[in-house]
């Protein structure tokens, strides 16, 4: 299965991958995504890969109500 679509999220600070994973598990438990292997602490964004456009819309909708 491929992750054709991407979404760049504004996120700063440390432990971006773990914070996003925790948030996604709690908010969108059935979401299938792929994270980068690592993100530098200085970056202010993170790009995640998603399977389809509907997943992208679900993440954007969920982000308006809660942040990772």
C-alpha positions in Angstrom: 0.0 0.0 0.0 1.2 3.4 -0.8 1.0 6.8 0.9 0.5 9.1 -2.1 -0.7 12.2 -0.3 1.2 14.5 2.1 0.2 17.1 4.6 2.7 19.6 6.2 1.7 20.5 9.7 3.0 23.4 11.8 4.5 21.9 14.9 7.4 23.1 17.0 9.4 21.8 19.9 10.8 18.4 20.7 9.3 15.0 20.4 7.2 15.9 17.4 6.8 12.3 16.2 5.7 11.0 19.6 3.3 13.9 20.1 1.7 13.4 16.7 1.4 9.7 17.2 -0.2 10.1 20.6 -2.6 12.8 19.2 -3.5 10.7 16.2 -4.1 7.6 18.3 -6.4 9.5 20.6 -8.2 11.6 18.0 -8.2 9.5 14.8 -7.6 5.9 15.9 -8.2 4.3 12.5 -6.0 6.8 10.5 -3.2 5.2 8.5 -0.2 7.4 8.1 3.5 7.4 7.7 5.9 9.7 9.6 9.4 10.7 8.6 12.1 8.7 10.4 13.1 11.8 12.4 12.6 15.6 12.6 15.2 18.1 13.8 14.2 20.0 16.9 14.7 23.3 15.2 12.1 22.7 12.4 8.7 24.3 12.7 6.9 21.9 10.4 6.5 18.2 9.9 5.2 16.4 6.8 3.1 13.3 7.2 2.1 10.9 4.4 -1.5 9.7 4.0 -3.3 7.1 1.9 -6.0 9.3 0.4 -7.4 12.8 0.2 -10.3 11.9 2.6 -7.7 11.2 5.3 -6.1 14.5 4.7 -9.4 16.2 5.2 -10.1 14.3 8.4 -6.7 15.4 9.8 -7.3 19.0 9.0 -10.8 18.9 10.5 -9.5 17.2 13.7 -6.7 19.8 14.0 -9.2 22.7 14.2 -10.6 21.2 17.4 -7.4 19.9 19.0 -3.7 20.3 18.5 -0.9 17.6 18.9 
